[in-house]
Amino acid sequence: MSLLEQILHATNADYININGDRQIFTNHYNVLRNSIYKTLQEEQPLGKWLCGHKLGGSYADNLKITKPDEFDLVIHLVFPENDRIIVKKDPRRPGNVTLDMTEVLNALEKQEHNQLSYTYLKKLVTNRNLLLEDKMQNMIQGAVTRALNKMGKKIEVNGRVTPIVYRRCGPAHTMFINDRDIKYSVDFVPAIRLIARQNILEPEQLRFFKDIRYWDAIPKPLKPFEANNVSFRASYYDAENVMIKGKQKLKETIKFMKKFRDSKQNMNNLKSYYIKTLFLWQIKAKSDAYWSTKTLKDILIDMCRELKTSLATSGRNGKLLFFWDPKLDLFAAFTQRQRDDMFNCVVAHIYTLERADGNLTADIDRNVRSSFSTRAERLSQDEQRNGRQTGAAPNQQSAPKNQSAPKQQPAPKNQTAPRQQPAQRQPPAPSQQSPAEFSSCCIA
């Protein structure tokens, strides 16, 4: 195993792997999930439309890094006569669909036991019977608010009561847990579940949807907001999950690219779903053997080069196309400044990895590690190592170390300043600008 490969494995253990904290967070999340879902079942007609839930996003894909403190809870909705929904591509918005409820309403009108659903659905459609995203979201928001009020806006876990703070964030309904011992958020994402034959995929994409039973239409608000919006985001999470499964080093590489993004201010406009999409295209382009026979370092460098190409700014800008509808460029909303800053940051990162692969000095070693960690994380890791070396318990070491840290900083800073130059060349201002607005149904 090469020295760079060894450093990457050590970096994964130190800064990326979340297994140490997983159980504490998931236990608490499970109580919140079960409580909110059970209470929502009492809300009608929404309770009748509920059709199960699942963990979505990075956590479900096993792509979560650093801390398991963000969850995506996908709540499936299925209307009576749901299979009668007529799904069409939205000609104005690639990647989106419209849901024609005409046949559903015609069937429900004649069914006495479904009169409540019929009455409510009539309020959620246009005069052409197209389902309205904003009306749907408003109905769900009201139900979630009432459910949380019934719960007293709190949950009890292991005898301890924790308050819940609720906010609307795009298509998600976000609940925040902020206790002294545990802090995390849950994005409650409503998803209208549709069957395979209702998909609108082209033949090229359809072959990656083989044997998949369901897909989702997500009521994702438009930016800027548009009243009476009939456009829903198409999401093929189940198919994506199958595509990335069993690809050996693929998930590991995605985690490294996400950690690189999180460690660099200029990269924070690169959403997790963009990174995942980059890999979906590479799964299509490369054989399965590539992900098992290539080394982690080689795959990581290859994928960084692919990202560089997608961010290219000279001549015609590079693109990152939505895998399920290539008419949509996910990078189209980036400003030129955002694109330039990310491109330069990725180029510097590739240079660091290539140098490390050719001639790994102690200086380059530290540069590689700093590409996948923040200064605070490195200081914390150093404290833990020093605690283990002296045989003292971590909690005994932390207080004096925190007190003495300011005195110890000048020497390390002088040594490490040259290694930090690639990251410092990009000014942080662009990271404060509006990011591109696309995200997947299970927002990662």
ROTIVO-506761 format. One record per residue: residue in one letter; y negated, z negated, x of N, C-alpha, C in turn. Coordinates in steps of 0.1 Angstrom, whole numbers, plus 5000, padded with zeros to 4 digits. Example, Ala and Ser with C-alpha at 12.3 -4.5 7.8 and 13.67 -1.06 7.14 Angstrom:
BEGIN
a505749225132504549225123503349225132 s502249295128501149295137500049215129 
END
This chain:
BEGIN
m501250005008500050005000498850005009 s497850095006496650105014495749975012 l494849955022493949845021493049845009 l492549965005491749984993492549944981 e493749984980494649954969494849804968 q495049734979495149594979493849524974 i492749574978491449514974491249534959 l491649644954491549674939492349574931 h493549554936494449454929493949314930 a493349274941492749144942491549134933 t490749234933489549244924489949224909 n491049294906491449284892491849134888 a492449074897492848934895491648834894 d490648864903489448774904488448794893 y488248924889487048954881487349034868 i488549084866488849164854489849104844 n490949054849491949004841491548884832 i491848894819491348794809492448694805 n493648704810494848634805494648484805 g493848434814493648284815493048224803 d492148304797491348244785491848294772 r492748394772493148464760493548374748 q494448274751495048194740494048114733 i493148054740492147964734491248044724 f490848154728489948244720490748294708 t491948344710492748404699493148304689 n493448184693493748084683492648054673 h491448044679490248014671489948134662 y490048254668489748384660490748394649 n491948364651492948374640492648294628 v492048174630491648084619490548154611 l489548204619488348264613488848384605 r489648474611490048594604490848564591 n491748474592492548434580491648374569 s490748294573489848234563488948334556 i488248424563487348514557488148614549 y489348664553490048754546490548694533 k491048574533491548504521490448494511 t489248454516488148434507487648564501 l487648664509487248794504488148854493 q489448814493490348854483489948804469 e489148694469488748644456487548724450 e486948804458485748884454486249014447 q485849044435486349164428485149254425 p485449384426486749454428487149464443 l486349414452486649434466488049374470 g488349264464489649194467490749284463 k490649364453491749454448491849574458 w490749614464490749724474491149694488 l491149564491491649524504493049564507 c493349614518494749664521495049624536 g494849504539495349454552494249464563 h494449404574493549404585494249424598 k493549464608494149474622493049444632 l493549404644492649394655492349534661 g491049564663490749694668490049684681 g489449794686488649794698489449764711 s488649724721489249704734490349604734 y490149494726491149394726492549444722 a492549524711493749574706494449674715 d493549754722494049844732494449784745 n494349654746494549584759493649634770 l492349664766491349714776490249614777 k490349494772489249394773489249344787 i488049314792487849264805487049134806 t487249064816486448944820486648824810 k486148834798486348724788486748784775 p487648724768488148764755487148714744 d485848734745484948674736484248764726 e484848884724484448984714485649034707 f485649034694486849084686486349184676 d487149284673486849384663487949364652 l487549324641488449304629488249414620 v489149504619489149624610489749584597 i488949594586489449564573489649694565 h490949714562491249844555490949834540 l490349934534490049944520490750064515 v491450044504492150154497491850144482 f491250244477490850244462492150284454 p492150244441493150304433493050454433 e494250524433494250674433493550724446 n493650644457492950684469493350814475 d494650854473495150984478494451104471 r493751084461493051194454491651224460 i491251144469489951164476489951304483 i488951384480488851514487487951494499 v488551514511487851494523487351624529 k486151634533485551754539484751724551 k484751814561483851794572482351794567 d481551704574480151714571479551824579 p479051934573478552044581477352014589 r476651904586475351864593475651774604 r476751704604477051604614478451614620 p478651674631479951684637480551544639 g481851534637482551404638482551324625 n481851364615481751294603482351374591 v482651294580483251354568482451314556 t482651384545482251344532483451314523 l483351214514484451174505484051204491 d484751304485484451344471485451264462 m484851184453485651094445485851144431 t485651274429485751334415487151304409 e488151344416489551334411489951184409 v489451104418489750964417489150904404 l487850934402487250884390487850944377 n488151064377488851124365490151054362 a490851014372492150944370491850804365 l490950734371490650594368490050574354 e489350674350488650664337489750644325 k490950694328491950694317492850574319 q492650494329493550384332492850244329 e493350184318492750064313492749954324 h493849944331493949834341493049854353 n492449974355491550004366490150024362 q489749964350488349984345487349924354 l487649804360486749734369486449824381 s487449874387487249964398486450094395 y486750144383486050264378484550234377 t484250124370482850094368482150074381 y482650004391482049984403481850114411 l482950194412482950314420481850414414 k481650414401480650494395479250464401 k479050334404477750294410477650324425 l478750364431478750394445478750534449 v478550624439478650774442477350844437 t477150964443476051044438476351114425 n475451194420475751264408476751374410 r477051404423478151494426479451424430 n479451294427480651204430480951194445 l480051204453480251184468479951034470 l480850974477480750824480479550804489 l478750704486477550664494477850554504 e477550584516477750484527476950364525 d475650384522474750264522475050174510 k475450234498475750154486477050084489 m477950144496479250084500479049964509 q478149984519477849874528477149754521 n476249784512475549684505476449594497 m477449664490478449594482479249494491 i479649554503480449464512479649354517 q478349374521477549274526477349154516 g477249194503477149094493478449014492 a479549074493480849004492481048914504 v480748964516480848874528479948754527 t478748774522477748664521478248564511 r478748604500479348514490480548434495 a481448514503482648454508482248344518 l481248374527480848274537480248154531 n479448174520478948064513479947974507 k481048034501482147954496482847874507 m482847924519483447854531482447754537 g481247744531480247654537479747704550 k479947834553479547894566480047814578 k481347774576481947704587483447714586 i484147694597485647684597486047564605 e487247514602487747394609488947444617 v488947414630490047454639490447324647 n491747284645492247164652491347044649 g490947034637490146914633488646914637 r488247034642486847044647486147144638 v485047114633484247204624483247294633 t483347424630482447514638481647594628 p480247604630479447684621479647834624 i479347914613479448064614478048124611 v477548204620476348274618476648424615 y476148484605476448614600475248714601 r475448834607474448934607475049074605 r474249164600474649304599474249374611 c475249444617474949524630475549664628 g474849764624475449894622476449894612 p477649954614478749954605479449824604 a479249734614479949604614479149494608 h479949394603479349274598479749164608 t478849124616479149044628479048894625 m480048824629480048674627480048614641 f479248514643479048454656479548314656 i480348274665480748134668480148084680 n479347984679478547934691478647784691 d479847734696480147594698479947564713 r479847434716479647394729480847424738 d482047434732483247464740483747604739 i483247684729483747814727482647904720 k482448024726481448114721482048254720 y482048314708482548454707481948514694 s482148644693481648714681482848804675 v482748824662483748904655482949014647 d483249144651482749254643483749284632 f483349254620484149284608483749424604 v484749524606484449664604485249714592 p484549754581485249804569485649954572 a486849984568487450124570488150174558 i487750284553488550344542489750414547 r490950364544492150424550492550544542 l492850654550493250784544494550824550 i495350894542496650934547496551064555 a497651094562497651204572497251334566 r497751364554497451504548495951514544 q495251414545493751424541492951444554 n493551464565492751484578492151624578 i491051634586490351764586490351814601 l491351784609491451824623491751964625 e491252024636491652154640492952154647 p493652274647495052274653495152214667 e494152234676494152174689494252024689 q493551964680493551814680494651764671 l495151844662496151804653497451774660 r497751834671498951804678499051664684 f497851604686497851464690497851364679 f497851424667497951334655499351344649 k500251394656501651404652502251274649 d502951254638503651134634502751014631 i501451044630500450934627500350934612 r500450814605500450814591499050804585 y498050734592496750704587495650734596 w494450754590493250754598492150694589 d490950674594489950604587488650674586 a487950644575486550694573485650564574 i484750554583483950434585482550454579 p482150364571480750374566479750324576 k479450424585478550394596477150444593 p476150354592474750394589474250494599 l473350574594472750674603471550614610 k471250664622470050624629469150744631 p467850734626467350624618467950624604 f467750504597468450484585468050594575 e469050634567468850734557469450684543 a468650674533469150634520470050734514 n470950694506471850784499472650874509 n473050814519473850874529475350894525 v475751024525477151054521478051084533 s477651054545478351094557479050964563 f480350984565481250874571481750924584 r481850824593482450864607483950864606 a484550974611485950984611486550914623 s487550834621488150754632489650774633 y490150794645491550824646492150724656 y491850594654492150484663493650484665 d494550494655495950484657496450594666 a495950714664496350824673495950804687 e494750744689494250714703495050614709 n495450514701496350404707497650464712 v498250554705499450624709499250704722 m498150774722497850854734497750774747 i497150664747496950584759498050494762 k499050484753500150394755501150444765 g501650354774502750394783502250484794 k500950494797500450584808500350514821 q501150414824501150344837499750284840 k499050354850497850304855496650334848 l496750404836495650454829494750334824 k495350234817494550124812493950044823 e494650034834494049954846492850024851 t492850164851491650234856490550224846 i490850234833489750214823489050074825 k489849974827489249844829488349834841 f488749904852487849904864486549984861 m486650094854485450164851484550084841 k485050004832484249924824483649804832 k484349754841483849644849482749694858 f482849814864481849884872480549894863 r480749944851479549954842478949824839 d479649724837479149584833478449524845 s478749564857478249504870476949574874 k476549684868475449764872474449784860 q473249734862472249744851472049884846 n472049984855471750114851472850184843 m474050124842475150184835475350124821 n474550034816474849974804474750054791 n474250184793474250274781475550344780 l476450324789477750394789478750304780 k478850334767479650254758481150264762 s481850164758483250154761484050274755 y483550324743484250434737483950564745 y482850574752482650694760483650694771 i483850584777484850574788486250614783 k486650554771487850584765488050734762 t486950794757486950944754487151024767 l486550984778486751054790488151064794 f488850954791490350944795491151024785 l490751024772491551104762491551254766 w490451304771490451444776491351464788 q491351354797492251364809493651354806 i494051284795495451274790495851414786 k494951484779495251624775495451714786 a494551694797494551784808495651764818 k496151634820497051604830498451574825 s499451584833500851554829501051404829 d502051354822502351214822502651154835 a503251244844503551204857502351164866 y501251224863499951184870499751044870 w499850974858499450834856500450744863 s501650794866502650704872502850724887 t502650844891502950874905501650854914 k500550884909499250864917498950714919 t498350684930497950544932496750514923 l496450384922495350334914494050384920 k493950374933492650414939492350564937 d493450644938493250794936492850824922 i493450764912493150784898491650734896 l491350624901489950574899488950664905 i489150714917488150814923488150934915 d489250984910489351114902488551094889 m488750974882488050954870486550934871 c486150874883484750864885484051004888 r484851094894484351224896484151294883 e485151274874485051334860483851284853 l483551154854482351094848481051154854 k481051174867479951234874479651374868 t480751454866480551584861479951584847 s480451484839479951474825478451434824 l478051364835476651314835475751404843 a476251514848475451604857474151644851 t473151644859471751674854471151804860 s471751864870471251984875471652104867 g470652194865470952314857471252264842 r472352304837472652264823473352124824 n472852034816473451904816474951904813 g475651804819477051784816477151734802 k478351724797478651684783479851594783 l479951514773481151434769481451464754 l482351554751482651594738483551484731 f483251464718484151384710485451444709 f486551374712487851434714488351494701 w488051434689488551484676487651584670 d486451614675485551714670484651754681 p485051854690484351894702482951944699 k482551964686481152004684480151894686 l480651774687479851654689479851614704 d478651624710478451574724477951434724 l478851344729478451194728477351164737 f477051244747475951214757474651284753 a474651354742473451434738472251344736 a472451224731471251134728470651064740 f471351074752470751014764469451074767 t468450994772467251054778467551104792 q466651194797466951244810466951134821 r466051034818465950914828467350834828 q467850814816469050744815470250814822 r470250944819471351034825471151034840 d469951054845469751054860470150924866 d469750814860470150684866471650654867 m472350694856473750674856474450764865 f473950894866474550984875474450934890 n473250894894473050844907473850724910 c474050634901474850514902476350554905 v476850644897478250684898478450754912 v477450844916477550914929477650804940 a476850704940476850604950478250524950 h478750504938480050434936481150514942 i481150644939482250734945482150734960 y480950734966480750734980481350604986 t481050494979481650364984483150364984 l483750414973485250414972485850514983 e485250624985485750724994485650675008 r484550605012484450545025485450435027 a485650355017486650245017488050305019 d488350415013489650475014489850535028 g488850575035488950635048488950545059 n488050445058487850345069487350215064 l488250125060487850005054487349895064 t486049885065485549775073485249655064 a484949535070484649415063483449445054 d482449515059481249545052481549635039 i482349735041482749825030483549745020 d484449655025485249575016484349495006 r483349435012482449355003481649444993 n481349564998480649664989481549704977 v482849724980483749754969483849644959 r484049524964484149404955482849384946 s481749414953480449394945480249504935 s481049614936480949724926481549684913 f482449574914483149534902482849394898 s481749334902481449194900479949174901 t479449074894478049034895477948924906 r476748904910476448804920476948664915 a476748634903477148504897478648494897 e479348604894480848594894481348574908 r480748634918481148624932480948484937 l479748424933479548284937480548194931 s480848214918481748134911483148144918 q483548264921484848284928484848214941 d483748224949483748154962483848004960 e483247944950483347804947484747764944 q485447844936486847814933487747814946 r487447914954488247934966488047814976 n486747774977486447664986487047534980 g487047524967487647404961489147394964 r489847504963491247514966491547484981 q490647534990490847515004490747365008 t489747295002489547155005490447064998 g491147114988492047034980491346954969 a490046974967489346904957489446974944 a489446894933489446954919488247034917 p488247154910487147234907485947154901 n486247064892485146994885484446894895 q485146854905484546764915483646844924 q484046974927483247054936482047114930 s482047134917481047214911479647154912 a479547024909478246954909477546964923 p478146924934477446934947477247074951 k478147174947477847304951476647364944 n476547334931475347384924474047324930 q474147204934472947134940472547204953 s473647234961473347284974473147434975 a473447504964473447644964472147704969 p470947654964469647714969469547704984 k470047604991469847585005470747685013 q471947725006472847805013472647955011 q471647995002471448134999470948215010 p469948175018469348265027470248335036 a471248265042472148325052472948435046 p473648415034474448515028473548635024 k472348605019471548715014471148815025 n470848765037470548845049471748935052 q472848875051474048945055474449055045 t474149025032474649115022473649215017 a472349205021471349295016471649445018 p472149485030472449625031473549675022 r474449585019475549625010475149644996 q474049584992473549594978472649714975 q472349794986471349894984471650004974 p472950044973473250154963472850104949 a473149984946472849934932471349914930 q470549884941469149854940468349984939 r468850094943468150214943467750264929 q468550224919468250264905467450154899 p466150184894465350074887465950044874 p465849914870466449864858465749914845 a464549974846463850004834464650084824 p465350194828466050274818467050204810 s467550094815468550014807467949954795 q466649944794466049884783465749994772 q465950124775465650224765466750234755 s466550304744467450314733468750394738 p469950334737471150404741471550504730 a472450594734473050684724473750604713 e473750654701474150574690475550584686 f476350674692477750694687478650574692 s479550534684480550444687481750474679 s482950424683484150454675484150354663 c485150374654485250284642485450144647 c486350124657486649994662485749964675 i484649934673483649934683484049854695 a484149924707484549854719483449824727 
END
